Amino acid sequence: CSSQVFSARIIHILDSKRLKLFVMLCEICIGALHDRKGWVSSDQAESEPTILLAHHESIASLEASAREACEICHPFWSQIDKDERSKLRDFGTQWAGRQDTGTRTRVNGEKLDKFDGLVTICAIINLGAEEGMKAAGMDILMSISLESEFRDECPLRRKDVTGTYIIQRGPDNDSGKMTPFLSPNTASGESWAKATAWIETCCSNHQACNVEAAAEAWYPTRLLDLSAPDLDLDTLRLIVASDEALECKQRYTTLSHCWGSAQFVQLKKSTYEDFRKRIQLSNLPKTFREAVEVTRGLGIRYLWIDSLCILQDRDDLSDWLVEAALMHKVYSHSYCNISAAGSQDSSKGLFFNRDSRLSLTEDATICAEGLGLDEDYVDCTIIDLEFWSHGVGQCPLNKRGWVLQERLLSPRVLHFGRDQLYWECREHAAAECYPDGLPETLRNGVPAKFKRLNPAVPSLDADQEETVDPFAYHRIWNSIVRSYSDTRLTKASDKLIALSGIAKDFQTKLNDTYVVGMWRSTLESSLLWHVSRQSQIDGSPSVRPEPYHAPTFSWASIDGRITTAGPTKENMLIEVVGLHLDHVSQDTTGLVTGGYLDLKCQPGSFQMVVNYIGELQQLFLKVGGTIVKSKHKKDWDNGVLVHLDVGQESFEDENTTGSLYYVPAQEQATSHDHLSYLLLVAMDESHTTFRRIGIAVTAEAEEIGLLSTVDKEVRTIRIV
């Protein structure tokens, strides 16, 4: 093995006079965790004692550890897009060559001349003060992040790359241990055996996963017949389900895939008749061919693929609109969704060669000095807290906006990742290295929450309000919106319709009215969404794109990363008294061409002051000629925290015409001197019709005088 990275290394543990085997940790990580090399600082706070350590001093060192499957460095490095790694390597070479140690690298305000060129920092935190964490054995957290100065100057679009790991204590704690896989390819018999075991267990034992199977049979408009008696294994056929004598319990699979830029055969008016006769398997892209192979291997005759079962003619969207409205049924009634998780387009396939070392792990021993523990060294298992996110949530496929509902609505999903297979159903989540289920520490995220509630929890009707949290589904909906806004859509205008399947599912549970991405019963609080860092998923400024696809009061009008407001009916200072939406069809969860809401409120006028420090934008509200500021340094520097919907927007004209308004919208439930506001700009001379431009949150609302210019009388305004 190399001098830096190795598969196994014997280290003497001085306190126990024992030998300990480290598996798949690089020398840098062992040096930090066990030997405390590169100590930077410590914080002995009783609640969360923290040790800060130097980590890699060069990009080359980090990449070498990742390449040799270090179980800490590999998942961290894997978060960086491949197309950005070359830029990072070039920058890392320049960074390593800097010799200005007198002014360089600072960590937590401390100059670190001896770590000139440092690129990553390791923090170890004792979370044991929280009893819930301690009871779960999750009392030590480790994080790896880019060093602050390196992060600020490096060319990455996404600079918040972080590795987060739970150091789960106890030599006898097996809950977080991986089961190694040995085969070098995900098409192996080893992989297939685990996949079929997951499916068989689910079909036999999971009540929540078999609700649709027990109900009346439903089929998509069209399906691909993979095993017609008059066809050989090299051909398949498009069928119209209503024309076929499908047996009541005939099952079908679905395929989720990235379209990408690759050209492949599609169902169009010009190919429809040919597809009804036969489709040559050899004419299909690799992902489709392998989906056929998987479906046949499961003993299933029918397969649904969007591009082969929905007409794709660009000059006639009628079939697409009809089928899009049925998408929730297509996936929820499927037997299993085949997820091409590791492929960026349909030419890459489902199966990949892999490095089996990535599943190797073993107990480690770390130095606990300074962490407030009784022992100097502790035995533990290191668990990548983002394991599921790296393998599934952040994979190429699941960053597609359309795929979120495909994944959430399907009762079962078999993810074909680049390094292993992953399983997800309504009662269970597993991976090849966790074949019996994920450890408790990894069972989080939107799909897990959604699938646990759907359909096992009944609809929220009047008789159940006392026993079921009335906002349970609203909270999960908000989580879905946040995740959805972190995906990409080829067509921004698809934003509402690509989520409509999930919306339909929620409608049956909530018995509520859907309002362009929100719900009528909590609409007032839902209006207080904001755009995180005024940015899109790729780091570019958020935009309100053309053509129109939602009113400005809806988060769906924005291309950007959305943070939702908590669902509540309490402490609201606004009331929606009128609502109108122009839907493209009778599907109220689909596309809209216009809309507005009428809001009863007390608006006040302000001016926006925009300052720039380099590329950093600072926003201030000026009320009555005075910039609003807090009286106490401990509060926000400005006294007002402003979140604009659109990044880099200027308001010079609006300031001149006096058309900017703020609307006190909600008092904080825990502190009534904190207020949230809608920020609006008037669209007409009478200042009665507005569009939304953002929100603001203030501390000391009374003291800073922001309420002094609101209308004394309640008005009704219109937001479009």
N, C-alpha and C positions, 0 to 999 in steps of 0.2 A: 504494500500500500504506500501511498505518497507520504511525505513528511508531515503534511498538514491534516489530511483526512484519512480515516481508516474505518474498516468495518467493525473491528473489535479491538479493545485495548484493555489491558489489565492495569488497574490503578490500586495502589495500596491505600487503604483507609486507616489513618493513624489512630482514630479514636476507638475503633472496634477491633483493631489488629486482624481485620479480615481482608480477603480479596474481594473486589467488586468488579463485575464485568459491565463495561459500557458498550452498548451496541448502537451503531449508526449515529454517533455524535462526533462532530469534528473537534479538533484540538482547541479551536477558539472557544467553542461552547463549553467544553469541559474545563478549560482554563477559567472561564467566567463563573460557571456554576459550582465547580468543586474547589478550584484553587484560588478563586477570587483575584485572578490576574486582571490588571487594568482597573483597579478600584478607583472610582471617581468621587462619590460622595454618599452619605447616608442621612436618612431622616428618621429619627427615633421617635416619631409621633406615636402615641399609645394606640391610636385607632388603626393606622396603616403604616407600620415601619417599612421603609423603602431603602433598598440598596441600588445605587446606580453604577454601572460598570461599562468600561469600554468594550466594544465588540470588534467587528472587522475594521481594519485600517485601510482597506482598499477594495474596490469593486472586484478586482481579480481574485482576491482572497474569498470574498463572499460567493462569487460564482463557482469557484473551485469546490467549496464546501457543499453548495447546492447540487453540483454535478455529481458529487460522490454520495448523494442521498442522505446528508445530515438531516435528521428528523426535525431540526429547528430551522436551519438555513434554507432547506429546499422549499418548504411551503411559503416562506417569506419571499424568496426570489421568484417563485412561480407566479406571484401576484403581478409582477411587472410584465406588461405586454411584450411579446417577442419583438415587435417592430420598434420598440423603444429601447431595447437592451443594447443595441449597437451604439445608440446615442449616449447611453449611460456609460458604456465602456470607454468611449472617447473622452467623455467628461471626467471619468474616474482617473484616467491617465493624467490629464491636466491637473486634477486635484492633488494627486499623489506627488506631483512635482513641485508643489508650492512649498516654499521654505520660510515664509514670513511667520515664524512661530511667535513673534511678539504681539501680533494683532489677530492671529487666527483662532480657530476653534474654541468656542465657549459652550459649556454645558451647565445649565442652571446658574449662570452668572459666574462660574469658576473657569479661569483660564487653564487650558490643558495643553501646555506647550509640548509635552512629551507625546501627545496623541495627535500631533499635526497630521492631517490627512485622514482622520477618522471618518468613516462613512456610516456606521451603525452603532447604536447605543442599546444596552441591555438594562432593563429595570426589573428588580425582583421585589414584590410587594407582599406583605403578610396581610391577608384579608381575614384572619382568624377572629377578629373582633366581632364579626357578624356571625351569630350563632348558626343561622341557616347554612351559610357557606361552610362553616367548620364541621357541622354535622354531616355534610356531604363529602367531607374530605377535600374540599376545594379551598383550603386556607392559604395557599401560596399561588400568586399569579406572576407570570413572567411575560414581559413584552419586549419585542425587538422593533426598533423604529429607526428611520434615517436620522442621523445627527442634524440638529436644527439648522446650522449654517450650510451644511451640504445640501439639505433638503430645499432650502430657500433658493439656492443657486443652480441646482441640477435641472436638466431639461425635461424632466418627467411631466406629462400632462396631469397625472394624478400623483400628488406629492405625499398623500397621507397613507403611504404603504406601511402597514403594521402587522407584525406577527404576534399573536396573543396565545399564551399557553397556560394551561392549568397544571401546576405541579401537585399531583394528588398523592398525599402522604400515605405511608403504610406499606410494608413489604408484602402483606397478604391481601392487598387490595387489587383484585383482578378486574374490576369494573371498567377500567380504562385501557386495558391491555389489548393490543391488536393480535389477531391470528394471522400469521404470515401466509401469503399465497406464494406458490412456487413456480407456477407456469409462466412462461415468458410472453404470453399473448392472451388477450381477453376472449379469443375464440376457442380457448382450450376447454377440454372436458371438465376440468376443475371449476372454471367459471360457470359453465352451463349447469353443472350439478347444483351449485348454490342458487342460481337463478330459478331453476325448476322447483327447488325445495321451498324457496320463498313463496312462489306462486301457489304451490299445493297447500302449504300451511294457511295462506290467506284464504283461499277458496273453501277450505274445510273448517276453519276455526274463527274467522273474523266476521262477526255479524254486521258491523258497519260497512264493510267492503262489499257485501252481497245484497244490499237493499234493492238496487236496480235489477239484479239478476232474479230476485224473487217477484218482482213486479211484472206487469204486462210487457211483452217484448216490444222493443222499438228499434227501428233501423234507420240509418241515414238514407237519403234519397238514392244514392249510388254507392256501390261497393266494388272492390276488386275481388273476383272469384279466382282463387289460387289453385283449386283442385277440381275443376269441372271434368266430368268423365271423358269428354271428347277432346281434352287438351293434354299435352304432355307437360313435363316439369319445366320446360323452357318457355312456356307461354302462360298467360293469364288473360282475363277478360273483364271488361267493365260491365256490370249488370245494374239494372234499375230494380231496387229492392221490391217495389210494389208489383213488379211484373213476375217475380219469382215466387215459387212455392217454398219460401224459407220456413224451416221447421221452427217451432215456437222458441226453442232454446239454442238456436244457432248463434254462435258468438263471433265477434269480430275484434280485431286489434286496430289501433290507430298508430300513425307515425308522426312524431314531432321532429322537424328538421330545419336547419338553416338553408334558406334558398341560396344566399350568397350571389356571386356574380357568374357562377357556372351556368352554362346553357344546357337545358335538358328538356325532354319531351313533356308536353302539357296537354291537358284536355281542352280542346277548343272546338268550335263548330266545325272546323275543317277536319278535325281528327276524330270526332265523335263516333261516326259510323264504323271507322276502322277499329277503334277501341272496343266497340260492342261486339266485334267479331273475335279479335285476339290482339294481344300486346306481347311483342317479343321481349322476353326478360333481358336479353342482351342489349336492347335499346334503352334500358333504364339506367340511371346513374347508380353508382356503387351502393350508396346508402339505401336506395329503394330495393335493389337486388338482395341486400343482406337483411332488410326488413321482411322480405318475402321468405327468406330462409328461416328467420327466427319464428315467424308466424306459423309456417308449416311445422317447424320443430316443436311448437306447442300444441300441435294437433288442431289448429284453427284453420278454417277454410277461407275466411274473408278478412280483407285488410282495407282500411280507409286511409288514403293519402290525399291531402287537400288539392294538390296540383293535378291529380289524376281523377278526382271525383267531383270537382267544382269547375265549371266552365271559366276559363281564364281570358276570354276575349276582352281587350281593353276598351273596345268601342261599345260594349253592351254589358253593363254591370248588373242586369236584372237577376240573373241566376246567382251571382255572388251575393247580392243583398238578401235574397231568400235564404241561401245556405248559411250566411253569417248569422242570421237570426236563430238558426237551429244549432249553432255550434255547441252550446251548452249541453244539448242532448247527445250530440255525436260523441263527446268525450265522456260524459257521465254514464252512458249506457255501454261503453266499450268494455271488453274483457280486460285488456291491458294496453297501456300506452307505451310504445317503443320510443324511447327518447335517444336521439342521436346526439348525446350531450357533448361529445368531444370533437364534433365535426363543424368546421366553419362553413362548409357548403356540402351539397349532396354528392360530390365526387369523392369524398374522403372515407365514407363507409362508417360502419358501427364498431369494427374490431381494430385493435391497435396492439403493436408490440409494446412491452412495458418493462420497467426495471423492478424486478421483484424485491430489491433491497428496500424499496419505499415502504414495504409492509413490516420490516423488521424493527422491533423495539424491545426494550428490556428495562428492568428497574435501573434507576440511576441513583446516585448519592450526591447530594448537594450540600454545600456549606451553609448553615443556618445562622451563623454568627451575625448579630445585629438585627435579626428579624423578630426578636421578642419571643423566641421559642425556648423550650427547656433544653433541647439538644443542640450540640454544635454541628452535627451532621444528621441529615434525615434521608431515609430511603423513600423513594417516590417513583411514580409513573408520570411521564411527561405526555400531556394530551394537547394536541393542536386544537384550540378552541374554535378555529375557523375551518376545521377539517371538512365539514359538510359544505360550507360556503365555497371553499376552494374547488372541491370535486364536483359539486352540483350547482349551487346557487350562482357562482360566478363563471361558469363554463360558457363557451361561445353560444350555445343554443339558448340557455336560460337568461341571456341578456337580450333576447328578442322579446319585444312587448307582447306579441301574439301568443307566445308560448306559456306565459304565466297562467292564463286560464286553462290551457290544455293540461298543464301540470296539476293545477289545483282541482279541476273537476273530474279528472280520471280517477276511478277507484284504486287503480294500481298503476305505478309507473316503474318501468325497468330502464334505468339510465345506463347507457353505454358510454362510460367515461374513457379518458385516454389512458388511465392507469388501472382501472378496475370497474366492475359493475356495481351499481348502487340500486337499492330498492326503496320504494316509497309507497306506502298504502295508508289507509285511514287509521290503522291501528299499529303500524310498525314501520320502522326505518332501519335499514341495514346496509352493509357494504361487504365486499369480499373479505376485507380485513377485520370487519365486525359482523360476522355472518349471523350471530344470534341477536343482533340489535345494537344500536349505538349506545354508548355509555350515557348515563343521565345528563352529564354535563354538556352533551352535544345535541340533546333533544330540544332544540329551540327553533326560532325562525317562523316565518309566515306559513309555509306549507304545513308544518307540524301543528300549529295552532288551528289553522283552517280545517285540516283533515280530522282533527280530534273533535271538532264541533259539528262537522258535517258528514253524514246526516244524523249522528248519534243523538244530538241535542234536538228536541222537538221545536216546533215553531213557537215564537214568543207571543202567546195570546194572553188575554186578560186574566185567565185563571192561573197563569204561571208567573206573573210579574213579581209575586212576592217571593218565589223560590228561585227564579232565574234572574241574573243580573240583566236588567233591561238594556244595558249598553254593551253587553258582551260581544254581540255581532258588530256593533258600530266600531268597537276598538279593533277587532280583527279586520274590518273593512279598511280602517285607517292604516293598519299595517300593510295591507295589500296595496293601497294607494301609494304608500311610501316606496314599497318594493317595485311597483309598476313604473313609477316615475324614474327609477334607476335602470330602466331598460331602454332599448332602441327600437324605433319604428321607422321603416323605410319611408312610409308616408305618414306625416304628422297628422293628417286628417283622419287616420284610423284610430286615433287615441281613444275615443269613446266606444267604438264598435269592437275593438280588440279586447275590451273589458266587459262587454255586454253580457257574455255568458255567465260570468261570475255575478254580475249585477242581478240577472234573472234568478240565480240560485238564492241570493240574499233576499230578494223580494218575497220569496215564498216563506222565508224564515221570519222576516221582520214585519210583514204586512204593512209596509211603508211605501211612500211614493219616492221614486228615484228622480233625482234632480241633477243631471249632468255631472255625475261623479260623486254626488252627496245624497243625503237622505232628508226628506222634509221634516221629520220629527226633531232632528237636531241641526237643522239648517243654519240657525243663527250662530251657533258655536263653530260649525264647519266652515263658515265664511272666513275664519281667521287662520287659514292655511298660509304658509309662506314658502318662498323658494330658498333652499339652503345655499348660502354663499353666492346667490345670484348666478348659479352655474348649471350647466348641463352635465350629463354623465361623462363627457369627454373633457370637461374643464372649461369649455368655451362659455361665454356669457349666456344666460337664459334669454329666451326670446318669446314673443307672442306672435307666432308665425301666421302667414297667409298661405292658402285661403282660410277663411273663418271656420273654426270648428267648435267653438263654445263661447258663451258670454264671459266677460272678464271677471265676473264674480266667482267663476269656477276654476279650480286648479287645472282642469283639462284644457284651458285656453293657453297654457304655458308649456313650452318645451324647457324643462328644468327639473332639478331634484326637489321634490316636494316634502315639506314637513307639515303634517296635519295637526290640527288642534284637538284636544280631548273632547269627546262627546259629552255634552251636558245641557241642561235647561236652566241651570241656576246662575245667578249673578250676571245675567245678560242685560245689557242696556239698549239693545236694539230688538226690533220685532219685524219679521217678514210678514207683510199684510197683503201682498199680491205676488203672483208668479205666473209667467207665461213662457212657454217654449214651443218653437216651431220644429217639429220632428220631420225627418225625411219620409218616414213611413209610420205605420201604426206601432212599430217597435219603440217604446218609450225609453229603452236602454241604449238605443242606437244613435245615429247621426242627427245633428240639429243644424238648422240654417239660421237661427236667430233666437232671441229670448231676452227676458229682463225679469228683475224682481223689484217690487216696491218695498221700501224699508222705512219704518217709523223710527226716527232717531233725532239726535241733537247735533248737527254738524257745526264745525268751527273752521275758520279760514286760517291758512298758514302759508309760509314761503319755504321752499326747499333750498338749503345751502349745501352745495356740493364742493368739497375740497379733495385734492389729490396729493398724496405723498408718493411720488413715483407712480406705480400702477395701482396703489392702494387707494380706494375710494372711501372718503369719510362723509357721512350724511348728518346734517343738523336740521332741526325744525326751528324756524323763526316765527314767533307768534307776537303780534302787536309790536313788531320792530325789534324784539329781543330774542336772541338765540336761547332756546330752552336748555338749561343745564341743571345738574343735580347740585345740591348744597354740600353733599358729603362725598369725600374722595372714595369711600368704600363702595359707593354705587357706581353705575356706569359713567364713564367720563363725560358723556354727552347728556346724561339724564334721560335720553331717549334712545332706544335700540330700534333702528329702522331696517326693515326688510323690503326691498323693492322687488317687484315681479320681474322686471326686465333689467338685465345688467347694463351698466354704462348709459342709462337714460338721462337726458338733460331736461331741465324744467325752466329754462330761461323765459320762454314765451308765457308759460303758465304763471310764473312769478309776476310777470309784468301785468297780465290781465286779471290777476287775483282769482284764478280759477281752481286753486288747490284747496282741498278740504280734508279735515280729519274728523272721524266719527267715533266717539267713545263707545266701545262695543261690549266689553266684558271686564268685570272686576275679578282679580285673582281670588279664588275661593279661600286661600290661606292668608292672604294679606291684601286688605281692601284698598291700600294706598298704591297698589300696582294695577295699572289699567292696560288693556289692549285696545288698539284703535284700527279702524279701516282707514286707508289713505286713498283718496279719490280725486279725480280731476273732472271739472264740469265740461259737458259736451255742448251746452247751449247757453245763450245769453241770459236766460232766466235762472240759470244754475239750479235746475230741477232734475236734469238727466246727467248721469255720471258714468265714468268707467273707472275700474279699480286700477291702482298703480302699486299697491303694496299694503303692508301693515306696519304698525309701530307698537312698542311696548315701553311703558314708562314706570319709573319708581317715583315715589313722592308726588303723585299726580296733583294733589292740592297745592303743595308747597312750591312746585316749579311753575305754577301758573298756567298750565296747558288747558285748563278748563275755563279760563277767563273769557275766551272768545267764542265759546259754543253758543248756539242759539238758546235763548231762555225758554222758548216754546218748542215743543216737539213738532218736527216736520216729517212729511212723507216724501222721500226722494226715490228716483228710479235709477237702478244700476243696470247697464246693458253689457 
